[in-house]
Amino acid sequence: MAVVLAFVIGGLFAAGIYMMLRRSLIKLLIGLALLTQSVNLLIFTAAQLVRARIPIVPEGEEVLLPPYADPLPQAFILTAIVISFGVTSFAVALAYRAYRTVGSDDLDRIGEAELS
């Protein structure tokens, strides 16, 4: 399963970088979204999440009894999802405003409009 996820993550990274190198602002945003999802999958895979008990210390014990699920990677992924949603929504609003101002989503034309 880890090998399949490694290929999926590599494919998402490659597709995200490819899309970010295009000249269209919309393709840049799609590439950004693909990169954020690939980072989430990378954290998920690196944590080696297993199905186990919840990480609560049982009554009468002083430590967790293995196997238990590690909540830290899940918190990292949740935080990454929230941050990527905020960044993506800001980038979409910025792209919409740039399109309304310049009249094109071509990054070269946006750069030319900035100089003049």
C-alpha positions as CSV (number, residue, x, y, z in Angstrom):
1,M,0.0,0.0,0.0
2,A,2.9,2.4,0.8
3,V,4.3,1.8,-2.7
4,V,1.0,2.7,-4.4
5,L,0.7,5.8,-2.2
6,A,4.3,6.8,-3.1
7,F,3.5,6.7,-6.8
8,V,0.3,8.6,-6.2
9,I,2.1,11.3,-4.2
10,G,4.9,11.5,-6.9
11,G,2.3,11.8,-9.6
12,L,0.4,14.6,-7.7
13,F,3.7,16.5,-7.1
14,A,4.7,16.1,-10.7
15,A,1.2,17.2,-12.0
16,G,1.1,20.1,-9.5
17,I,4.6,21.4,-10.5
18,Y,3.7,21.0,-14.2
19,M,0.5,22.9,-13.8
20,M,2.3,25.7,-11.9
21,L,4.8,26.1,-14.7
22,R,2.0,26.9,-17.2
23,R,1.2,30.5,-18.3
24,S,-2.4,30.5,-17.2
25,L,-3.4,31.8,-13.8
26,I,-6.1,29.2,-13.4
27,K,-3.7,26.4,-14.1
28,L,-1.3,27.9,-11.5
29,L,-4.1,27.7,-8.9
30,I,-5.0,24.1,-9.9
31,G,-1.3,23.2,-9.5
32,L,-1.2,24.9,-6.1
33,A,-4.2,22.8,-5.0
34,L,-2.6,19.6,-6.3
35,L,0.6,20.4,-4.4
36,T,-1.3,20.9,-1.1
37,Q,-3.2,17.6,-1.5
38,S,0.1,15.8,-2.3
39,V,1.6,17.2,0.9
40,N,-1.4,16.0,2.9
41,L,-0.9,12.5,1.5
42,L,2.8,12.7,2.2
43,I,2.2,13.4,5.8
44,F,-0.4,10.7,5.9
45,T,2.0,8.1,4.4
46,A,5.0,9.2,6.4
47,A,3.1,8.8,9.7
48,Q,2.4,5.1,8.9
49,L,-1.1,5.4,10.2
50,V,-2.6,2.1,11.5
51,R,-6.0,1.1,12.7
52,A,-5.7,0.8,16.4
53,R,-7.2,2.0,19.6
54,I,-7.9,5.6,20.4
55,P,-5.0,7.3,22.3
56,I,-6.7,7.5,25.7
57,V,-4.9,6.2,28.9
58,P,-7.2,3.5,30.4
59,E,-8.4,3.9,33.9
60,G,-5.9,2.5,36.4
61,E,-2.9,2.8,34.0
62,E,-0.3,5.4,33.7
63,V,0.8,5.0,30.1
64,L,-0.9,4.2,26.8
65,L,-1.1,0.6,25.9
66,P,0.1,-0.2,22.4
67,P,-1.1,-0.4,19.7
68,Y,-2.7,3.1,19.6
69,A,-3.3,5.6,16.9
70,D,-1.0,8.6,16.9
71,P,-3.1,11.8,16.9
72,L,-0.2,14.1,15.9
73,P,-0.2,13.3,12.1
74,Q,-3.9,13.7,12.0
75,A,-3.7,17.1,13.6
76,F,-1.0,18.1,11.1
77,I,-3.1,17.0,8.2
78,L,-6.2,18.9,9.6
79,T,-4.1,22.0,10.0
80,A,-2.7,21.7,6.5
81,I,-6.2,21.3,5.1
82,V,-7.3,24.5,6.8
83,I,-4.3,26.5,5.8
84,S,-4.5,25.3,2.2
85,F,-8.2,26.2,2.0
86,G,-7.4,29.7,3.2
87,V,-4.5,30.1,0.8
88,T,-6.5,28.7,-2.1
89,S,-9.5,30.9,-1.4
90,F,-7.3,34.0,-1.2
91,A,-5.5,33.1,-4.4
92,V,-8.8,32.6,-6.2
93,A,-10.0,36.0,-5.1
94,L,-6.7,37.5,-6.2
95,A,-6.9,35.8,-9.5
96,Y,-10.4,37.0,-10.1
97,R,-9.4,40.6,-9.3
98,A,-6.4,40.3,-11.6
99,Y,-8.6,38.9,-14.4
100,R,-11.2,41.7,-13.9
101,T,-8.4,44.4,-14.0
102,V,-6.3,43.1,-16.9
103,G,-8.9,41.1,-18.9
104,S,-6.8,38.0,-19.3
105,D,-5.5,35.1,-17.1
106,D,-2.2,34.9,-19.0
107,L,0.7,35.6,-16.6
108,D,2.7,37.4,-19.3
109,R,-0.1,39.9,-20.0
110,I,-0.6,40.4,-16.3
111,G,3.2,41.2,-16.0
112,E,3.0,43.6,-18.9
113,A,0.0,45.4,-17.4
114,E,2.0,45.8,-14.2
115,L,4.9,47.5,-16.0
116,S,2.7,50.0,-17.8
